[in-house]
């Protein structure tokens, strides 16, 4: 079920992939509303975004709890909120892709449902776009002093190892591809999500690989972050799957499955 969208084009779309987020979603929406209702930006700095210039897309990934109900309740009192349904569980990557292709804002941010990176950190990403970049990605690795709650040692080590594989296999230069806090100039970057193929947790390197292939400028920005013990990432299982995704990205690239604009199809 989708709630009718406002007629005016939003300045910012916020995409929140949500799978069984009944316990966290309302708190996250309240924090976003509170932040943008009181946001003050000095002239000449990041763009001024008011509540009526904002849309929030809750992408329900086949949740079995009250996630959809909470999103619909919020949509009734907060016109910026819109529920988008995947119909069944497809994965975080599919949810982000679905939300990005449904979004209408000039800019589009996707963030985790637990706001592991506080919404205030969007100012850093907006500053990167204002400086001329097409994409800005939050990073936990550039300044680890900004991490208020760390993952377990084996999770952090797995992340470091995975990022090494990302660099070797895809050629991407980033220190942290997996932070769930990324913003895009929506129209310029739409082709990324049209070509995205990976539907689960390994999608982040793919969209960044596609950005590089299409000549889009990406800035990596250190952000505050706190680990949430309720994370749905299972280290062993998902690490194996994500490594396979890296090989799949490389293979797709070699087979020409990510054509540039103007390439023969």
Secondary structure, 3 states (H helix, E strand, C coil): CCCCCCCCCCCEEEEEEECCCCCCHHHHHHHHHHHHHCCCCCCCCCCCCCHHHEEEEEEECCCCCCHHHHHHHHHHHCCCEEEEECCCCCCHHHHHHHHHHHCCCCEEEEECCCCCCCHHHHHHHHHHHHCCCCEEEEECCCCHHHEEECCCHHHHHHHHHHHHHHHHHHCCCCCCCCCCEEEEEHHHHHHHHHHCCCCCCCHHHHHHHHHHHCCCCEEEEECCEECCCCCCCCHHHHHHHHHHHHHHHHHHHHCCCCCCCCCCC
